[in-house]
Amino acid sequence: MQPVWQRIHQEALAPYQRHEIGGDEFLTRATKPVRDFMLKHTRKKDLALFVAMGQTEKPQNPDAVALTSIIPAFAISELKTAFEIGFVLYIPFI
């Protein structure tokens, strides 16, 4: 996550603090790195589930996927990974 936060600082926060961009532009620039990170680390199956649950058209490209679908899909993917790791660590103690 460190590279993501550095990118947000360089592309969004620093210009915002220097009053070079407004709040809307700050949010637009700040969400791009987070969106890219979450899409990279989200299982496609989980993302497809939340896109379908959102009852929206199938996005043509990753930039068209709404954050309201990406965020819960990322959370579910991370939870699945955590449970898998926990299970693998637990097995030797059985």
C-alpha positions as CSV (number, residue, x, y, z in Angstrom):
1,M,0.0,0.0,0.0
2,Q,2.9,2.4,0.5
3,P,3.3,3.0,-3.3
4,V,-0.4,3.8,-3.4
5,W,-0.3,6.3,-0.7
6,Q,2.8,7.9,-2.2
7,R,1.0,8.2,-5.5
8,I,-2.0,9.8,-3.8
9,H,0.2,12.2,-2.0
10,Q,2.1,13.2,-5.2
11,E,-0.9,13.4,-7.5
12,A,-3.7,14.6,-5.3
13,L,-2.8,15.7,-1.7
14,A,0.2,17.9,-2.5
15,P,-1.5,19.9,-5.2
16,Y,-4.6,20.2,-3.0
17,Q,-2.6,21.5,-0.1
18,R,-0.9,24.0,-2.5
19,H,-4.5,25.1,-3.6
20,E,-3.7,24.1,-7.2
21,I,-6.8,21.9,-7.4
22,G,-10.2,21.9,-5.8
23,G,-11.9,19.3,-3.6
24,D,-13.6,17.5,-6.5
25,E,-10.4,17.1,-8.5
26,F,-8.6,16.0,-5.3
27,L,-11.2,13.2,-4.8
28,T,-11.0,12.2,-8.5
29,R,-7.2,12.0,-8.4
30,A,-7.1,10.2,-5.0
31,T,-9.5,7.5,-5.9
32,K,-7.7,6.4,-9.0
33,P,-4.7,4.8,-7.3
34,V,-6.9,3.2,-4.7
35,R,-9.3,1.9,-7.4
36,D,-6.3,0.4,-9.3
37,F,-5.0,-1.3,-6.2
38,M,-8.3,-2.8,-5.2
39,L,-9.0,-4.0,-8.7
40,K,-5.6,-5.6,-8.9
41,H,-6.2,-7.5,-5.6
42,T,-9.8,-8.4,-6.0
43,R,-10.9,-11.8,-7.3
44,K,-12.8,-11.5,-10.6
45,K,-15.5,-13.8,-9.3
46,D,-16.2,-11.5,-6.3
47,L,-16.2,-8.4,-8.5
48,A,-18.7,-10.0,-10.9
49,L,-20.9,-10.9,-8.0
50,F,-21.2,-7.3,-6.8
51,V,-21.5,-5.9,-10.3
52,A,-24.5,-8.3,-10.8
53,M,-26.0,-7.4,-7.4
54,G,-25.8,-3.7,-8.4
55,Q,-28.1,-4.5,-11.3
56,T,-26.1,-2.2,-13.6
57,E,-24.9,-2.9,-17.1
58,K,-21.7,-5.0,-17.4
59,P,-18.8,-2.5,-17.5
60,Q,-16.8,-2.4,-20.7
61,N,-13.5,-1.7,-18.9
62,P,-12.2,-1.5,-15.4
63,D,-12.6,2.2,-15.2
64,A,-16.3,1.8,-15.7
65,V,-16.8,-0.3,-12.6
66,A,-18.4,1.7,-9.8
67,L,-16.6,2.0,-6.5
68,T,-19.8,0.7,-4.9
69,S,-19.0,-2.6,-6.5
70,I,-15.2,-2.6,-6.1
71,I,-15.1,-1.8,-2.4
72,P,-17.2,-4.7,-1.1
73,A,-15.7,-7.1,-3.7
74,F,-12.2,-6.2,-2.4
75,A,-13.3,-6.7,1.2
76,I,-14.8,-10.1,0.4
77,S,-11.7,-11.1,-1.4
78,E,-9.5,-10.1,1.5
79,L,-11.7,-11.9,3.9
80,K,-11.5,-15.1,1.8
81,T,-7.7,-14.8,1.7
82,A,-7.5,-14.3,5.5
83,F,-9.7,-17.3,6.1
84,E,-7.6,-19.5,3.8
85,I,-4.4,-18.4,5.5
86,G,-5.9,-19.0,8.9
87,F,-7.1,-22.4,7.9
88,V,-3.7,-23.4,6.5
89,L,-2.0,-22.2,9.8
90,Y,-4.6,-24.1,11.9
91,I,-4.3,-27.5,10.1
92,P,-0.9,-28.5,11.6
93,F,-2.3,-28.1,15.1
94,I,-5.1,-30.6,14.6
